Amino acid sequence: MATNPQTDTIDTDEVFMLYAAFCGDVAKTAHSSGLSREAVEELVKQGGWEERIKGLITLVHGEQPGDVERAINRAL
């Protein structure tokens, strides 16, 4: 496993909150956090973030208005 210097000095909790707010969108998370896409992908893999926001991603495809917003508020 390669070491990424970008991930050594970042606030992973803050990046996770961005990842959750963007419903798992790695590109938007990378842009907002100032990290490379690869660095965010590594954090997602190491932290099991996909599994942690699985319910949120399911709600993105839901039919109830406001489901995503409520889920994001809960995640944050």
CORNORCOR-V635183 format. One line per field, one symbol per residue. ss: DSSP state (h for helix, s for strand, l for the rest). phi: phi as a letter, one per 30 degrees, with the letter a starting at -180 (. if undefined). burial: I if it has 9 or more other ideal C-beta (glycine too) atoms within 8 Angstrom, else O. A space follows every 50 residues. Layout:
# CORNORCOR-V635183
ss->???
phi->???
burial->???
This chain:
# CORNORCOR-V635183
ss->llllhhhhlllhhhhhhhhhhllllhhhhhhhhlllhhhhhhhhhhhlhh hhlhhhhhhhllllllhhhhhhhhhl
phi->.ddcddddbcddddddddeddchiddddddddcicdedddedddddcide ddcedddddecdcddiedddddeddd
burial->OOOIOIIOOIOIOIIIIIIIIIIIOIOIIIOOIOIOIOIIIIIIOOIOII OIIOOIIOIOOOOOOOIIOOIIOOIO
